[in-house]
Amino acid sequence: MSFTTKAAVILLALTATGQAQARPPLREVPQVVDGFYAIGLADEVRKNCPSISPRMVRAYMFLRSLESFARDAGYSEAEIDALADDKAAKDRLKARIRTDLAARGATPGNADGYCAVGREEIARDSAAGRLLRTR
């Protein structure tokens, strides 16, 4: 399912629930969680693999698209800012990413492991892979 299709499905689900049901916290919205995971994974790979670099403009635009998605889903600027400032949520996400990377052979000091994950993400054309490029 494409990024646009996922966004439309989630937006439709959020609006179809009506006023009687409260929106989930932004940190629990799958589209947002998946987006931040992709950004974090790409960031860890690019910091630890010398042969892979970030696509900074693409990453910036992807982040802005997540913000737009949240606004379109009815979340306020205060809710978006609160998520951006949530240190505990960031720490949980980093731990999850590092655990996933380690399971794939990317451990601290093992640049080859990070490079292999990065090349795999790029080849799969995943959300994280689209934020990276080989040098």
C-alpha positions in Angstrom: 0.0 0.0 0.0 1.5 3.4 -1.0 2.1 6.2 1.5 -0.8 8.2 0.0 -3.1 5.3 0.2 -2.2 4.5 3.8 -2.7 8.2 4.7 -6.1 8.2 3.0 -7.2 5.0 4.7 -6.1 6.3 8.2 -7.7 9.7 7.6 -10.9 8.1 6.5 -10.9 5.8 9.5 -10.3 8.7 11.9 -13.0 10.8 10.4 -15.5 7.9 10.0 -15.4 7.2 13.7 -17.4 10.4 14.3 -17.4 12.9 17.1 -18.5 10.4 19.8 -15.2 8.5 19.7 -12.0 10.3 20.7 -9.0 10.3 18.5 -6.1 8.1 19.6 -3.0 10.0 20.9 -0.9 11.0 17.9 2.0 8.8 19.2 -0.4 5.8 18.6 -1.4 6.6 15.0 0.1 3.9 12.8 1.0 6.3 10.0 2.9 8.6 12.3 4.6 5.7 14.2 5.7 4.1 10.9 6.9 7.4 9.5 9.0 8.2 12.5 10.3 4.6 12.5 11.5 5.0 8.9 13.2 8.4 9.6 14.9 6.9 12.7 16.0 3.8 11.0 17.5 5.8 8.1 19.2 8.1 10.5 20.9 5.2 12.4 22.0 3.7 9.1 23.5 6.9 7.7 25.3 7.7 10.9 26.9 4.2 11.1 27.6 3.3 7.4 30.2 5.4 5.6 29.0 4.3 2.1 25.4 5.4 2.6 24.3 9.0 2.9 21.0 10.7 3.7 18.6 12.3 1.2 18.1 15.3 3.5 15.6 17.2 1.4 13.5 14.0 0.9 13.6 13.4 4.7 12.6 16.9 5.4 9.7 16.6 3.0 8.7 13.3 4.5 8.6 14.8 7.9 6.5 17.7 6.7 4.1 15.2 5.1 3.6 13.5 8.5 2.9 16.9 10.0 0.4 17.6 7.3 -1.2 14.2 7.7 -1.7 14.9 11.4 -3.2 18.3 10.8 -5.5 16.9 8.2 -6.6 14.2 10.6 -7.6 17.0 13.1 -4.7 17.1 15.4 -3.8 20.5 16.7 -0.4 22.2 16.4 -0.1 21.8 20.2 -0.6 18.0 19.8 2.0 17.8 17.0 4.5 19.9 19.0 3.9 17.8 22.1 4.8 14.6 20.1 7.9 16.3 18.7 9.0 17.2 22.3 8.1 13.8 23.8 11.5 12.5 25.0 10.1 9.3 26.4 8.5 8.5 23.0 11.7 9.3 21.2 13.7 7.0 23.6 11.2 4.1 23.1 11.4 4.5 19.3 15.3 4.6 19.4 15.3 1.5 21.5 12.9 -0.3 19.1 15.0 0.7 16.1 18.3 -0.4 17.7 16.8 -3.7 18.7 15.5 -4.3 15.2 18.9 -3.3 13.7 20.7 -5.6 16.0 18.4 -8.5 15.0 19.5 -7.7 11.4 23.2 -7.7 12.2 23.7 -3.9 12.6 25.4 -3.5 16.0 27.6 -0.7 17.3 31.0 -0.8 15.7 29.8 -3.0 12.9 29.6 -0.7 9.9 29.1 -3.6 7.5 25.9 -4.6 9.3 24.5 -1.1 9.1 25.5 -0.9 5.4 23.8 -4.2 4.7 20.6 -3.0 6.3 20.8 0.3 4.4 21.4 -1.4 1.0 18.5 -3.8 1.8 16.1 -0.9 2.6 17.2 0.9 -0.5 16.7 -2.2 -2.7 13.2 -2.8 -1.1 12.3 0.8 -1.8 11.0 1.0 1.8 10.1 4.3 3.4 13.6 4.3 5.2 15.3 3.2 1.9 13.8 6.2 0.1 15.5 8.4 2.6 19.0 6.9 1.8 21.4 6.6 -1.1 24.6 4.8 -1.7 27.7 6.9 -2.3 
